[in-house]
Amino acid sequence: MPPQPTSAASRDEPVIRDRGDACPGALRLHSADDGYLARVRIPGGLLTGRQAVALGLAADRFGDGHLELTSRGNVQLRGLADGCGGGLAELLDGAGLLPAPSHERVRNIVATPLGGSLVVDWVRQLDRLLCASTRAAALSGRFLFALDDGRGDVAALDPDVTVLAKGGRALVRLGAAADAVEVDAADAPRAALLAAEHFLDAAGAAGNHAWRVDELAAEHALDAGEFALRLGEAGIGAGRVPDVAWPYAEPPRPWGEYGAGLCVLPPLGRLDSAQWRALAEAAGGADGELRVTPWRSVILPRARAGACESLEAAGLAVRPGSPWLSVTACTGRPGCAKSLADVRADARAVVAESAGGLPVHWSGCARRCGHPRGTAWVDLVATPEGYALDARPVPHADLAAALTAARRPLTRTTPPPPSQ
């Protein structure tokens, strides 16, 4: 995984939003070229086996039989038929995957996928608090919470509110600030919610309808000292901590087992329903547990014996050396009207011949949707004339050789500097 960049600080000039965000949800479906799209929020990526089974059923019953993992640990269903919304909502609600309609798009919570009971408890508490808060319903579908067990993996994902475990305490950071507020670990979920409400107050005062913390101009930037006072007024003991040295950790990879668990990488973050069922079965069936990660992989905390073999047979990456460990792509054709190529099919056609070295991201157009964080990537962009590699045209027949030549080993082995 390439090194992660530091987050942007608050802007000198605000972004003016004259409409609400258009992020899809499980109830607000998005019309795409291959049918409607539903994005099911999975707070913290935590799925029970029964919920996983329900998602697979939804993909078969209402969609194109595939499931996509997103960069926030959520699950998307594509190819949905017009008029399926009611049936889909009923199925998801029966599986415990839908809160009140007013809150289903604001449950954007990423969490350390290898985290223990503390992080799991934080996820569940924060989700309950979000869904019970009238104010929180005003958050955009892009506002992001990160609950990190202290290693620094999800804290590096440019969240709007970060909670980082620190012994029996927790640091709460607002946006990309260098400082933070320290609270007792038990108070962290409520502090995270109050941080989001602090942002809503600032966005209201700014009048620019900001969706995210970094869209606030400097004069409306969130202040850790003021936030600590707000927490005190709410009965939460808090103190400002200046110049925090934020840790950084690489995401989990399919190197094999993590304790009793397993990290599984679906090629290009997309699975058909048969692969999804194999994943749920390997996790322990209806009584199992899965954790969808923001890196489009899945952790099975209690994988069944023989899971590696069965998942590998299903076409999923579970061991080192897989060429899929360093290949990503946008949706491409036929799902996206703006795409100039079926990038996923093209990536599959050459991935085995161009493995190794720097990761490569395939983009169907110059927007480069879904581009991974970090700068150490080779960019292959579809154009009307074919593909361009570093703005140079590449004949389709030469793609594999051109990618092999362009991909070089990573040289950076130290974590990035803390966010400023």
N, C-alpha and C positions, 0 to 999 in steps of 0.2 A: 504494500500500500504506500503510495507516495506521501511525502510529508504534507501536513495540513497547514494552510496559511493562517495567519493571524486574522482576527475579525476586524471589521471596519469600525471605526469610532463614530460617534454621533456626527451628523452632517452639519456643515456650516450653513447650508441652505436646505430647507425642508423639502421633502417630496410632497407634492400636493395631490391628494387622492380625491377625485370627484365622484367616486362610486365605491360600492362595497367590493370586496375581492370575489373573484369568480371561481375559487377553489371548489372542485366537486366534493360531494359527500356521499353517504349511503342513501340519503333522501333527495339531495339536490344532484341529479344526474347530469353529466356533461355529454353533449352531442358530439361524437367524433365520426370520422369517415367510416369506421367499421361498426357503427352502432353506438349505443349509449354506454357511458363509463360510470362506474360507481367506485368511490374510494371509501373503504371501511376503515375508520380509525381504530387502531389497536393500541391503547395506552401502554407505554413501556414495552410494546411488542409482545405482551403476555397473552398467550392463547391456551385455553384448555383443549384437550383432545376433542371433546364434543363440539367446541366452537370451530375447530379446524375442520371437522367433518361437515359441519353446517356450511362453511365457506365453500368447500368442494362441491357440495350439493347445489349451492346457489350458482356456481360457475356452470355446472351442467344443465341445470333447469332453466336458467334465465340468460346465460351468456354464451360465449364461444368455447367453453370448456377449458379455459385457461385462467390462471391467477398470476398477478404481477406483484412483486415486492417493491416498495418505494423507498426513497432515501430517508424517510422518517419512520421506517419500521411499520408501515401500514400495508394493506392489501387492496389491490384494485381488481375489479371484474370488468371485462370489456365485452363488446359485441352484444350488449343487452338490447332486447327488443323493446320497441315503443310500447308503453302501457304496462310494463312489468313492475313498475315502482311499488305498487301496493303489495304484490306477492313477495317481492324481495324484502321489503321492510318487515313483513310478517315473519318471514323465515329468520332474518337476522335478529329481530326482537326476541323471538322464541329461544334463540341461542345466547341471549344476554349480550349482544353486540351493538345494541342501540340504546342510548339514553333518551331523554326528552328531545324532540325535534329541534328545539331552540339551541341545544348545546352539542349536537353530534359532530359539528365541524371544528369545535374549539378544543377537542381532547387531543391536542398535539403534544404528546409526551414521549420523549426518547429516554431510555435508561440503560445503564451498563448491562449488557446482556448476560455477562458472567457474574453479575452482582448477586449477593446473598439476600437474606431475609430483610435486611434493612431497606435496600432499594425496592424490593417487591412491596413492602409495606408502604413506603413513600408513594409509589405509583398508585396504589389502591386508594390511599387517603387523599392524594391530590385529585385524582379523578372524581372521587365523591364530592370533594369540596367544590371543584369546578362546576359539576353538574347541579349543585345546590345553590350556586351563586347567580343571582339575577344579573349582576354587573358583568360577570364573566361571559355571558352570552353575547356581549358587544365586541369581544375579541375577534380579530380576523381569523380566517382559516389557515393563515400562515404564521401566526404567533406560535413560538416554539418554547417548550419547557424541556430542560435536560436535567436528569437526576443521575448523578455520577457517584460511584462508590468510593471515589478518591484516587482512582488510577489515572483519570484524565482522558478517557476515550470519547464519551459523548459530550464532554465539556468543550471539545474542539470543533463541534459542529455548528458554530455560530448561533447558539440559542439566544432567545430574548431574556430568559430567566434561567440561570444555572444554579443548581444545588450540588455542592461538592462535600462529601463526607470527610470529616476530620476527627477521627477518634469518636468520642461521644458528642461531638459538636458538628456543625455544618456551616459552610460558607455559602452565602447567597449573593450571586453577582447579577447586576442589572446590565444587560446587553454586553458590550465589549469592554466594560470599565476595568481599570487596573486594580481598583480596590473592591472590597466586598463587605458584607455585613455578616457577623458571626452570631449564630443562634444555637440553642440546644437542638440536638438531632431530632428530638420528638416534636419540636415546633417547626421543622423545616417545611412540611407540606403547606401549613397555613401561611408561613412566611412567603412561600412561592406564590400562593394565590394573592396575597396582599401586594406583592411586587407587581403582579399583572394589573391589579386595580390602581396602583400608583401610576403605571404606564397609561392607563385609560384616562386618569385625571390629567396627566401631562399632555396627552394627545388632544383632549378636549380643550385645554387652555391654549394649545398651539393652533387649533382650528384647521389642521391640515388633514384630518382623518387618517393619521398614520396607521399602517398595519403592523409595523415592527418597531422595536426600540431604536434601531439605527436610522430611522427615518425622521427622528426628532431633530430640529435645529439645536445649535449649541445653547441658546437661551432657554430652551425647554428640556434640556438633557436631564435625565434622572440622576439624582444625587444620593450617594450612599448614606451621608449623614442625615439628610432629611428622611430617608427611608428607615433608618434606625429609630428615629423619633416616632415615626408612624407605627412601627412595630411595638415600641414601648407603650404607646397609647392604646394598642390592642391587647396589652398584657403579655407581650413576648419580650423577654430580656434580650437585648441585642447591642452590639457594639461594632463600630466601623473598624475594618482592618485595612490599612493602606498597603499598596504595592505587594499584592499577593503573587507568589511564584506559582503559577498554575502548572500542574503536572500535565504530561502528555503520554498517552499509551496507544500503541497500534491496535487496530480492531482485531477481533478473533479471526483466525484463518483455518481453513480445513487441513491443518497439519496432522489431524488425528483426534485423539480424545483429550478433553479437558476434564480431568477427574473421571467421573462416570458419564460425562456428557460428550456431545459430538457437535462439531460445527459443519454445516452442510451448505454448499454454494450451488444454487440452481444457475445454469448457464444464462447469462444476460438477465438474471432476476426474474425469469418467467418459467412457470411450470404448467404442464397440462394436468388435468384432474387426476389422471392415473398416478403421475409423479407425486402430486399433493397427497393422495391417499397413501402412497408408500411412505411418505414422510410422516404422516400422522400415525401410521401403524408402527413405524420404527420408534416413534416417541413414546409408545405405550398404548396405542389405541385410544378409545374413548376416555380412558382414565389417565392419559398421558399429559405432557406439558410441552409446549413449544414456545420459543422466544424469537420473534422476527426482529432482525437487527437493522439499523439504519444503513448498513453496508450491503443490503440485499442478500443476506444469508440468513440461515435459521439455526439457532442453538437448540439441541435436544438435551435438556438437563439430565434425563435418565433414559438414555438410549437403550433399546433392547439388545441383547446379545446377537451378533451377526448383522447389526444394522449397517455397518460399512459396506458389506458385500451386497445387501439387498438394495441399498440406495445407489451404489455404483452401477448396479445392473439396470436401475431405472434411469440412468443418464445424469445423475447428480454428482457434483464434485465433492469428495470427502477426504482426499489424500493430497499430499504435496505433489507438485509436478503437473497438475492439470493445467492445460492452456487457458481454461476459463478463469483462472485466478487473476488475470490481468487484461480482461476484455470487458468493456461496457458499451452500451449503445442506447440511443434514444428509441422511441416507439417506431419511427419510420413508417413506410407504407406497409399495409393499407390503412393503418389506423389514423395517420396524420395527413391532412390535406396539404400541408406545407412541405412535407418531405418529398425529396426528389429521388429517393431510392428506397428499396426494401433493405435497410441497413442490417437488420438481424439476419436475414437470409444470406447476405453477402459476407457478414462476419463469420457465420457458421461455415461458409464455403472455404474460407482461407485460414481460420484460426489455428488449426493444427500445424499449418506450414509456417506460421509466423510467430510462434510462441517464444517467450523469453524476453528479458530486458524490460524496458519501460512499458507500463500499461498503455493501451490504446483505447480511445473512445471514438466510436463511429457515430457521426451526426448526419441526419437526413437533410439538414439545411444549415445556413450560417448562424442560426440562433443557438445551436449546440445544446439543446435541451437535455437535461439529465447528466450534464458534464460533472464528473466527480470533483470533489474539493481537492485542492492542491494544484501545483503547476507542472509537476513532473509527469506529464502525459503526452503521448503522441496523438495529435488530432487528425482524424481523417474525416473530411467534410464532403458530402455529396454536392455536386454542382450540375447545371444543365448539361455539361459536357462529360460528366463522369465524376470521379473523386479527385479531391485536392489534398495533398499532404504537405503541410507547412506552406500552403498557398501555391504549391506546384502541382500541375495536372499529372495524374498517374493513370496510365491505361489499365483497364480492368484486369487484363491478363497478367499484369505485372504487380498487382496489389501485394501478394504475399512476399515477393522479393523486396519490394519497396519498404514494406513495414519492417521486415527483418533488418534491413539496413538502417532504418531510422531509429529503431529501438536499441537503447544502450543501457547498461546496468546503472542502477541508482548509485550515486556517490555520497549522498547525504545519509549519515547514520545517526545523527544526533537529533533530538526533538526540536521543534520550532521554538523560538523565544516566546515568552508569555505574551498574551494579548495586551495591547496598549489602548 
